Amino acid sequence: MIASSPGSGSREPVEHLFRVGAGVLGDIRAFVTRLADEAGLAERERERLVLVAHEVSANAVEHSATESVRVRWENSGRDVWITVSDEGVFEVGGEVGDRGRGLRIVLGLADEVTIRPGRRGEHGTVVRLRVPVHAGRASGTADGATDGSANGSGPSRVLLVDGDRFSVRSLSSFLDAEGYPTVVAASARAGRDAAATRPRLAIVDLTTSNGLTVPLCEDLTLAGVPVLALSILAPPANLRTSRFLRKPVHPLEVLAVVRMLTEPSPTGVAPDVPHA
């Protein structure tokens, strides 16, 4: 990793050249996280910036056959510009649809996106995006739950229960941007505490807290809260939930189910989606 960086908190551009290899996407996420923390950005803004940088960098790493990815950070105080460039060329093939889905996430989270695609014999692809920001830290709630909504609490929230910090924060940022305010809980206990204020919907990872989220799903379902369960494993036979998706799952797939479970039917009641 080759870096060019001014002092902490500076608004001068910061640029890193990352060599493609195992763990490079984690390094890029850590880079953006550190700069957002140094800039004093709110937690929700930081997570949004991390997600868009990850999606654009993942496209470069996975689809352009590049040996390095250059990430540039520019903070004007009102906006953060992130530029991701590579030396590869995107091939047109069977995975174009996946790249398109990642781009749709970026377009949904950033206010401005420009793309200069690479061509053979020319420099590689450059993606530049702008995200508006405001200085200030986000506050958290007790027992590992943090509120991602603008107004704190209320029945419009979506409860996310997942011990994977990056995964849940990325999904939270995406749903917030799509108009579904979230509250995040890192354990089954924190999820129960957060559910004391009835959520609009719960999205629960079944492996969190060594499986203690399975009875949490049942209790939420019995209380009339729609539940979307997620897991890298097959669902247990006794799982009671509105819908199940197998991880890894794309945020757009989650969004489709969220809309299905929360939008009213013609009778004014959220649809009963069969267990999958």
C-alpha positions as CSV (number, residue, x, y, z in Angstrom):
1,M,0.0,0.0,0.0
2,I,1.5,3.3,-1.1
3,A,0.1,6.4,0.7
4,S,0.1,10.1,0.3
5,S,-1.5,11.7,3.4
6,P,-1.4,15.1,5.1
7,G,-1.8,15.4,8.8
8,S,-4.9,14.1,10.7
9,G,-8.0,16.3,10.3
10,S,-6.6,18.2,7.2
11,R,-8.9,19.0,4.3
12,E,-6.1,18.4,1.9
13,P,-6.8,15.4,-0.5
14,V,-5.6,12.1,0.8
15,E,-4.7,9.3,-1.7
16,H,-3.7,5.7,-1.2
17,L,-2.5,3.2,-3.8
18,F,-3.7,-0.3,-2.8
19,R,-2.0,-3.4,-4.3
20,V,-4.7,-6.0,-5.1
21,G,-4.5,-9.1,-3.0
22,A,-6.2,-10.9,-0.1
23,G,-7.8,-8.4,2.3
24,V,-7.5,-5.4,0.0
25,L,-11.2,-4.5,0.3
26,G,-10.9,-4.6,4.1
27,D,-7.9,-2.3,3.9
28,I,-9.9,0.2,1.7
29,R,-12.8,0.1,4.2
30,A,-10.4,0.8,7.1
31,F,-8.8,3.7,5.1
32,V,-12.1,5.4,4.6
33,T,-13.3,4.7,8.1
34,R,-10.1,6.3,9.6
35,L,-10.5,9.4,7.4
36,A,-14.1,9.8,8.3
37,D,-13.3,9.5,12.0
38,E,-10.5,12.1,11.7
39,A,-13.0,14.4,9.9
40,G,-15.4,14.1,12.8
41,L,-18.2,12.8,10.6
42,A,-21.4,11.3,12.1
43,E,-21.5,7.5,12.2
44,R,-24.2,7.2,9.6
45,E,-22.3,9.3,7.1
46,R,-19.1,7.3,7.8
47,E,-20.9,4.0,7.1
48,R,-22.4,5.4,3.9
49,L,-19.0,6.5,2.7
50,V,-17.5,3.1,3.6
51,L,-20.2,1.3,1.7
52,V,-19.9,3.3,-1.5
53,A,-16.1,3.1,-1.5
54,H,-16.4,-0.7,-0.9
55,E,-18.8,-1.2,-3.8
56,V,-16.8,0.8,-6.3
57,S,-13.5,-0.8,-5.2
58,A,-15.0,-4.3,-5.3
59,N,-16.0,-3.7,-9.0
60,A,-12.4,-2.7,-9.8
61,V,-10.9,-5.7,-7.9
62,E,-13.3,-8.3,-9.1
63,H,-14.0,-7.3,-12.7
64,S,-11.2,-5.2,-14.2
65,A,-8.2,-7.5,-13.8
66,T,-6.2,-4.6,-12.3
67,E,-3.1,-5.0,-10.1
68,S,-3.8,-1.9,-8.0
69,V,-6.6,0.4,-7.0
70,R,-6.1,4.1,-6.2
71,V,-8.5,5.7,-3.7
72,R,-8.6,9.4,-3.3
73,W,-10.4,11.3,-0.4
74,E,-11.3,15.0,-0.6
75,N,-13.3,16.7,2.1
76,S,-14.7,20.2,1.5
77,G,-16.4,20.4,4.8
78,R,-19.9,20.0,3.2
79,D,-19.1,17.1,0.9
80,V,-16.7,14.2,0.6
81,W,-15.5,13.3,-2.8
82,I,-14.2,9.7,-3.3
83,T,-12.3,8.8,-6.4
84,V,-11.5,5.1,-7.2
85,S,-9.3,4.4,-10.2
86,D,-7.7,1.3,-11.6
87,E,-5.6,0.2,-14.5
88,G,-7.8,-2.5,-15.8
89,V,-10.5,-2.8,-18.5
90,F,-14.0,-4.0,-17.7
91,E,-14.9,-7.0,-19.9
92,V,-18.5,-7.5,-21.1
93,G,-19.6,-10.9,-19.9
94,G,-22.0,-12.8,-17.7
95,E,-21.4,-10.8,-14.6
96,V,-22.4,-7.4,-16.0
97,G,-25.7,-7.6,-14.1
98,D,-23.9,-8.0,-10.8
99,R,-21.8,-4.9,-11.5
100,G,-25.0,-3.0,-12.4
101,R,-26.5,-3.9,-9.1
102,G,-23.5,-2.6,-7.2
103,L,-23.7,0.6,-9.3
104,R,-27.4,1.0,-8.3
105,I,-26.4,0.9,-4.7
106,V,-23.7,3.6,-5.3
107,L,-26.2,5.8,-7.2
108,G,-28.7,5.4,-4.3
109,L,-26.2,6.5,-1.7
110,A,-24.2,9.2,-3.4
111,D,-25.5,12.5,-4.7
112,E,-23.3,12.7,-7.7
113,V,-21.4,9.9,-9.6
114,T,-19.3,10.2,-12.7
115,I,-17.7,7.2,-14.5
116,R,-15.0,7.1,-17.1
117,P,-14.8,3.5,-18.2
118,G,-11.5,2.1,-19.3
119,R,-10.8,0.9,-22.8
120,R,-8.0,-1.1,-24.3
121,G,-4.9,1.0,-25.0
122,E,-6.1,3.7,-22.6
123,H,-5.9,4.4,-18.9
124,G,-8.2,2.3,-16.6
125,T,-11.6,3.1,-15.2
126,V,-12.2,6.1,-12.9
127,V,-15.2,6.5,-10.7
128,R,-15.7,9.7,-8.8
129,L,-18.6,10.3,-6.4
130,R,-19.8,12.9,-4.0
131,V,-21.6,12.4,-0.6
132,P,-22.8,15.4,1.4
133,V,-21.7,15.3,5.1
134,H,-22.1,17.2,8.3
135,A,-19.7,17.2,11.2
136,G,-20.8,15.6,14.4
137,R,-20.9,12.3,16.1
138,A,-23.9,10.0,16.2
139,S,-25.0,8.9,19.7
140,G,-25.8,5.3,20.6
141,T,-28.2,3.5,22.9
142,A,-27.5,1.0,25.6
143,D,-26.6,-2.6,25.3
144,G,-25.1,-2.4,21.9
145,A,-28.0,-0.9,20.0
146,T,-27.5,2.2,17.9
147,D,-30.2,4.3,16.3
148,G,-29.8,5.0,12.6
149,S,-33.0,7.0,12.2
150,A,-33.1,10.8,12.1
151,N,-35.8,11.1,14.8
152,G,-34.5,8.5,17.3
153,S,-37.4,6.1,17.9
154,G,-40.8,5.3,16.6
155,P,-42.8,2.5,14.8
156,S,-41.3,3.4,11.4
157,R,-37.9,1.9,12.3
158,V,-36.5,-1.3,10.9
159,L,-34.7,-3.3,13.6
160,L,-31.5,-5.0,12.4
161,V,-30.0,-7.7,14.6
162,D,-26.6,-8.9,13.5
163,G,-23.2,-9.3,15.2
164,D,-21.3,-8.7,12.0
165,R,-20.5,-5.0,12.4
166,F,-19.6,-4.2,8.8
167,S,-22.4,-6.2,7.2
168,V,-25.1,-4.7,9.4
169,R,-23.8,-1.1,9.1
170,S,-23.6,-1.4,5.4
171,L,-27.2,-2.7,5.2
172,S,-28.3,-0.1,7.7
173,S,-26.8,2.8,5.6
174,F,-28.4,1.4,2.4
175,L,-31.9,1.1,4.0
176,D,-31.6,4.5,5.6
177,A,-30.9,6.0,2.2
178,E,-33.9,4.1,0.7
179,G,-36.3,5.7,3.3
180,Y,-36.3,2.9,5.9
181,P,-34.8,4.3,9.1
182,T,-33.0,1.6,11.1
183,V,-31.9,0.8,14.6
184,V,-29.0,-1.7,14.9
185,A,-28.5,-4.3,17.6
186,A,-25.3,-6.5,17.9
187,S,-26.8,-9.3,20.0
188,A,-30.1,-11.1,20.7
189,R,-30.4,-9.3,24.0
190,A,-29.9,-5.9,22.5
191,G,-32.4,-6.8,19.8
192,R,-35.0,-7.7,22.5
193,D,-34.4,-4.4,24.3
194,A,-34.7,-2.4,21.0
195,A,-37.9,-4.3,20.1
196,A,-39.5,-2.9,23.3
197,T,-40.4,0.0,21.0
198,R,-42.3,-2.0,18.4
199,P,-40.4,-1.9,15.1
200,R,-42.0,-1.8,11.7
201,L,-40.0,-4.8,10.6
202,A,-37.1,-6.9,12.0
203,I,-34.2,-8.2,10.0
204,V,-32.4,-10.9,12.1
205,D,-29.2,-12.8,11.5
206,L,-29.8,-16.3,12.9
207,T,-26.1,-17.0,13.8
208,T,-25.9,-13.9,16.1
209,S,-25.5,-14.7,19.8
210,N,-25.0,-18.4,19.0
211,G,-28.5,-18.9,17.7
212,L,-30.4,-17.1,20.4
213,T,-31.9,-15.0,17.7
214,V,-34.1,-17.9,16.6
215,P,-36.4,-17.6,19.6
216,L,-36.3,-13.9,19.1
217,C,-37.7,-14.3,15.6
218,E,-40.5,-16.4,17.0
219,D,-41.4,-13.9,19.7
220,L,-41.4,-11.0,17.2
221,T,-43.5,-13.0,14.8
222,L,-46.0,-13.8,17.6
223,A,-46.1,-10.1,18.5
224,G,-47.2,-9.3,14.9
225,V,-43.8,-7.9,13.7
226,P,-42.8,-9.0,10.2
227,V,-39.4,-10.8,10.4
228,L,-36.9,-11.3,7.6
229,A,-34.3,-13.9,8.8
230,L,-30.8,-14.2,7.3
231,S,-28.2,-16.8,7.7
232,I,-25.2,-18.5,5.9
233,L,-26.7,-21.8,7.1
234,A,-30.0,-23.5,6.1
235,P,-32.9,-22.3,8.3
236,P,-33.8,-24.5,11.3
237,A,-37.0,-26.6,10.9
238,N,-38.7,-24.7,13.8
239,L,-38.0,-21.2,12.5
240,R,-41.0,-18.9,12.6
241,T,-40.5,-15.9,10.4
242,S,-42.1,-14.1,7.5
243,R,-39.3,-14.7,5.1
244,F,-35.8,-16.3,5.0
245,L,-32.8,-15.4,2.7
246,R,-29.5,-17.3,2.6
247,K,-26.3,-15.2,3.0
248,P,-24.5,-13.8,1.2
249,V,-27.4,-11.7,0.0
250,H,-27.3,-8.5,-2.0
251,P,-28.8,-5.4,-0.3
252,L,-31.2,-5.0,-3.3
253,E,-32.6,-8.4,-2.5
254,V,-33.1,-7.4,1.1
255,L,-34.7,-4.1,0.0
256,A,-37.2,-6.0,-2.2
257,V,-38.3,-8.1,0.7
258,V,-38.5,-5.1,3.1
259,R,-40.8,-3.4,0.6
260,M,-42.9,-6.6,0.3
261,L,-43.3,-6.9,4.0
262,T,-44.0,-3.3,4.9
263,E,-46.0,-1.9,2.0
264,P,-49.8,-2.3,2.7
265,S,-51.9,-4.6,0.7
266,P,-55.2,-3.4,-0.8
267,T,-56.8,-4.4,2.5
268,G,-54.4,-2.2,4.4
269,V,-52.5,-5.0,5.9
270,A,-48.9,-6.0,5.2
271,P,-48.8,-9.1,3.0
272,D,-48.1,-12.5,4.5
273,V,-45.1,-13.7,2.7
274,P,-44.6,-17.5,2.8
275,H,-41.5,-18.9,4.6
276,A,-38.7,-19.5,2.1
